Amino acid sequence: MRNPILVTGGAGFIGSHLVERLLADGESVVVLDDFSTGDRANLRAVEGQRRLRILPGRVSDHSDLAALVAECGFVYHLAAAVGVELVVNSPIRTIETNLDETTVVLRAAAAGGVPVLITSSSEVYGKSPRSEFTETDDLLIGPPHLGRWGYACSKLMDEFLALAYMRERGVPVTVVRLFNTVGPRQTGRYGMVLPRFVQAALLNQPIRVHGDGGQSRCFCHVQDVLEALRGLEQRPTTRGEVVNVGNNQPITILDLAERVRSLLGSSSPIEFVPYEQAYAPGFEDMRHRRPSLAKLERLTGYRPARDLDTIIRDVAAHLGAAG
Ligand SMILES: NC(=O)c1ccc[n+]([C@@H]2O[C@H](COP(=O)([O-])OP(=O)(O)OC[C@H]3O[C@@H](n4cnc5c(N)ncnc54)[C@H](O)[C@@H]3O)[C@@H](O)[C@H]2O)c1
């Protein structure tokens, strides 16, 4: 029998889809999650399966993480403080969680010689004016008095730490920079744009666009992201690599609002909210954020398959069903 796969943050949005996918592929899975932004209900469809073990609690509070990791064949480390709103409102929690939990996971992986995939973020590219972000680009992160950059820096330190553990302690690590990942179960509570827009459209309430709406993003269906993650996990040649994962079709946030509204037949008005009002004075946003997927495609053959309309419909079906 194969060793189980550990998913930290496995009750979260991406984590719960990953857990379902791993179980469907015949793997055994251990979830470690403190349900801070995730929800046990996200695992409802698979809870009770013989090959799934759910361990509630913080990663760093686990009584013997080294032993747990040593019995696993692979670790997906997804547990983190996530979302711009959370980052702006709870900077200590964000920075400490992202640094501390990654540190203990890497230490445990080093003790057991277990491969780890660390989920970093496109946020590390900061406010780079490039039209497309490549993994070897220089990074342009804002100053520390603008709290939102604390998330980018904490994720970037995770990357440095992961690669340092690989070099010094031989831990086989793969670092993934996730770009906007969307789909059912993502919550709008922590500032995620698509579930907020879809929720508002379903209720015919105002869709609130931050700034002038000219900023663009590329949205990737969570099922496409899982293809990429599994592809990276299964290829030992990706160890030591930093890899963008996402979709590379950009859309402005204003166009997104209009697309959501028309696709869902909603009568929601679109309202513009200045960044300072939505977040904090001096808030800085990235104007555009588009990944180069050349490296990912070279390593895994991955190409995103699901388009934006599919994404919007899937999110709406989920939120509609959730009431
Ligand atoms: N969703 C995106 O677009 C996106 C983009 C870039 C990076 N990421 C990264 O992907 C990962 C998953 O993100 P998500 O969107 O699924 O967010 P999420 O908030 O749904 O998932 C994070 C999970 O980690 C859990 N968690 C948080 N701190 C924990 C701790 N100390 N111990 C145990 N569990 C803890 C939460 O309860 C939650 O279930 C995160 O590392 C995030 O930074 C996501």
The ligand as an ORCA input file, in Angstrom:
! r2SCAN-3c Opt
* xyz 0 1
  N      -7.060     30.861     -3.823
  C      -6.127     31.521     -4.469
  O      -6.389     32.191     -5.466
  C      -4.678     31.469     -4.010
  C      -3.747     32.279     -4.679
  C      -2.439     32.246     -4.278
  C      -2.034     31.388     -3.274
  N      -2.938     30.605     -2.645
  C      -2.453     29.714     -1.576
  O      -3.097     28.447     -1.644
  C      -3.273     27.914     -0.328
  C      -4.744     27.536     -0.109
  O      -5.538     28.700     -0.261
  P      -7.136     28.674     -0.309
  O      -7.551     29.664     -1.329
  O      -7.639     27.281     -0.410
  O      -7.470     29.325      1.099
  P      -8.292     28.763      2.357
  O      -8.294     29.854      3.365
  O      -9.591     28.232      1.920
  O      -7.360     27.552      2.825
  C      -6.394     27.653      3.839
  C      -6.686     26.530      4.832
  O      -5.647     26.483      5.801
  C      -6.245     26.357      7.088
  N      -5.279     26.923      8.029
  C      -4.890     28.207      8.148
  N      -3.945     28.329      9.098
  C      -3.748     27.075      9.580
  C      -2.878     26.537     10.582
  N      -2.032     27.323     11.242
  N      -2.937     25.225     10.837
  C      -3.800     24.411     10.148
  N      -4.632     24.864      9.197
  C      -4.583     26.177      8.927
  C      -7.547     27.120      7.001
  O      -8.491     26.742      7.974
  C      -7.990     26.731      5.588
  O      -8.723     25.529      5.598
  C      -2.759     28.987      0.636
  O      -1.432     28.693      0.998
  C      -2.786     30.257     -0.206
  O      -1.818     31.197      0.225
  C      -4.261     30.627     -2.985
*
